[in-house]
Protein backbone atom coordinates (compact mmCIF):
# COMPACT_ATOMS: atom_id res chain seq x y z
CA UNK A 1 0.00 0.00 0.00
CA UNK A 2 1.46 3.20 -1.18
CA UNK A 3 0.23 6.64 -0.34
CA UNK A 4 0.53 9.20 -3.01
CA UNK A 5 1.83 12.52 -1.73
CA UNK A 6 0.99 15.57 -3.64
CA UNK A 7 4.09 17.82 -3.91
CA UNK A 8 2.00 20.94 -3.45
CA UNK A 9 0.55 19.64 -0.17
CA UNK A 10 4.03 18.69 0.94
CA UNK A 11 5.27 22.19 0.12
CA UNK A 12 2.40 23.81 2.03
CA UNK A 13 2.97 21.56 5.04
CA UNK A 14 6.72 22.30 5.10
CA UNK A 15 6.06 26.04 4.76
CA UNK A 16 3.61 25.91 7.63
CA UNK A 17 6.10 23.96 9.73
CA UNK A 18 8.87 26.48 9.03
CA UNK A 19 6.56 29.40 9.81
CA UNK A 20 5.50 27.75 13.08
CA UNK A 21 9.14 27.14 13.95
CA UNK A 22 10.01 30.81 13.29
CA UNK A 23 7.09 31.99 15.45
CA UNK A 24 8.11 29.61 18.22
CA UNK A 25 11.72 30.92 18.13
CA UNK A 26 10.46 34.53 18.30
CA UNK A 27 8.17 33.73 21.25
CA UNK A 28 11.04 31.93 23.01
CA UNK A 29 13.34 34.92 22.46
CA UNK A 30 10.68 37.35 23.70
CA UNK A 31 10.03 35.19 26.78
CA UNK A 32 13.75 35.06 27.61
CA UNK A 33 13.99 38.88 27.34
CA UNK A 34 10.97 39.31 29.62
CA UNK A 35 12.46 36.80 32.07
CA UNK A 36 15.77 38.75 32.18
CA UNK A 37 13.86 42.00 32.81
CA UNK A 38 11.85 40.32 35.55
CA UNK A 39 15.03 39.01 37.19
CA UNK A 40 16.47 42.54 37.15
CA UNK A 41 13.27 43.89 38.68
CA UNK A 42 13.27 41.16 41.31
CA UNK A 43 16.85 41.90 42.38
CA UNK A 44 15.99 45.61 42.59
CA UNK A 45 12.92 44.79 44.69
CA UNK A 46 14.99 42.51 46.93
CA UNK A 47 17.46 45.32 47.66
CA UNK A 48 14.62 47.76 48.35
CA UNK A 49 12.97 45.26 50.72
CA UNK A 50 16.27 44.79 52.55
CA UNK A 51 16.67 48.56 52.91
CA UNK A 52 13.09 48.94 54.15
CA UNK A 53 13.66 46.13 56.62
CA UNK A 54 16.74 47.92 58.02
CA UNK A 55 14.74 51.16 58.26
CA UNK A 56 11.93 49.33 60.06
CA UNK A 57 14.39 47.84 62.55
CA UNK A 58 15.88 51.28 63.21
CA UNK A 59 12.47 52.88 63.70
CA UNK A 60 11.35 50.03 65.96
CA UNK A 61 14.44 50.46 68.14
CA UNK A 62 13.94 54.24 68.28
CA UNK A 63 10.27 53.89 69.20
CA UNK A 64 11.22 51.52 72.02
CA UNK A 65 13.74 54.04 73.32
CA UNK A 66 11.13 56.81 73.10
CA UNK A 67 8.60 54.67 74.97
CA UNK A 68 11.13 54.11 77.76
CA UNK A 69 11.82 57.86 77.87
CA UNK A 70 8.10 58.67 78.06
CA UNK A 71 7.61 56.13 80.86
CA UNK A 72 10.54 57.64 82.76
CA UNK A 73 9.17 61.18 82.34
CA UNK A 74 5.69 60.07 83.45
CA UNK A 75 7.14 58.42 86.54
CA UNK A 76 9.00 61.60 87.38
CA UNK A 77 5.85 63.65 86.84
CA UNK A 78 3.83 61.44 89.20
CA UNK A 79 6.58 61.21 91.80
CA UNK A 80 6.65 64.98 92.45
CA UNK A 81 3.00 66.14 92.50
CA UNK A 82 3.63 68.85 95.10
CA UNK A 83 6.20 70.58 92.91
CA UNK A 84 3.91 70.30 89.89
CA UNK A 85 1.00 71.84 91.79
CA UNK A 86 3.22 74.65 93.11
CA UNK A 87 4.51 75.33 89.61
CA UNK A 88 0.96 75.33 88.25
CA UNK A 89 -0.07 77.83 90.93
CA UNK A 90 2.91 80.05 90.08
CA UNK A 91 2.04 79.96 86.40
CA UNK A 92 -1.59 80.76 87.07
CA UNK A 93 -0.69 83.70 89.33
CA UNK A 94 1.97 85.06 86.97
CA UNK A 95 -0.02 84.40 83.82
CA UNK A 96 -2.05 87.59 84.06
CA UNK A 97 -0.64 90.18 86.48
CA UNK A 98 -2.92 92.83 87.86
CA UNK A 99 -2.51 96.48 86.92
CA UNK A 100 -0.83 97.16 90.27
CA UNK A 101 1.72 94.41 89.69
CA UNK A 102 2.43 95.68 86.17
CA UNK A 103 2.84 99.25 87.43
CA UNK A 104 5.21 98.05 90.15
CA UNK A 105 7.32 96.15 87.57
CA UNK A 106 7.40 99.15 85.22
CA UNK A 107 8.52 101.53 87.96
CA UNK A 108 11.09 99.06 89.27
CA UNK A 109 12.67 98.65 85.83
CA UNK A 110 12.54 102.39 85.25
CA UNK A 111 14.42 103.02 88.51
CA UNK A 112 17.09 100.60 87.32
CA UNK A 113 17.67 102.83 84.30
CA UNK A 114 15.83 100.98 81.52
CA UNK A 115 14.09 103.09 78.90
CA UNK A 116 10.37 102.79 78.14
CA UNK A 117 10.89 100.89 74.88
CA UNK A 118 12.94 98.16 76.58
CA UNK A 119 10.48 97.93 79.47
CA UNK A 120 7.55 97.61 77.06
CA UNK A 121 9.29 94.86 75.12
CA UNK A 122 10.30 93.01 78.30
CA UNK A 123 6.84 93.08 79.86
CA UNK A 124 4.86 92.72 76.63
CA UNK A 125 3.12 96.07 77.01
CA UNK A 126 2.55 99.07 74.78
CA UNK A 127 5.26 101.73 74.97
CA UNK A 128 2.68 104.48 75.56
CA UNK A 129 1.24 102.55 78.49
CA UNK A 130 4.72 102.20 80.00
CA UNK A 131 5.46 105.92 79.53
CA UNK A 132 2.15 106.81 81.17
CA UNK A 133 2.89 104.59 84.18
CA UNK A 134 6.39 106.10 84.54
CA UNK A 135 5.09 109.68 84.36
CA UNK A 136 2.31 108.93 86.88
CA UNK A 137 4.86 107.26 89.17
CA UNK A 138 7.15 110.33 89.02
CA UNK A 139 4.21 112.69 89.72
CA UNK A 140 3.17 110.75 92.83
Buried (B, 14 or more C-beta within 10 A) or exposed (E): EEEEEEEEEEEEEEEEEEEEEEEEEEEEEEEEEEEEEEEEEEEEEEEEEEEEEEEEEEEEEEEEEEEEEEEEEEEEEEEEEEEEEEEEEEEEEEEEEEEEEBBBBBBEBBEEEBEBEBBBEEBEBEBEBBBBBBEEBEEE
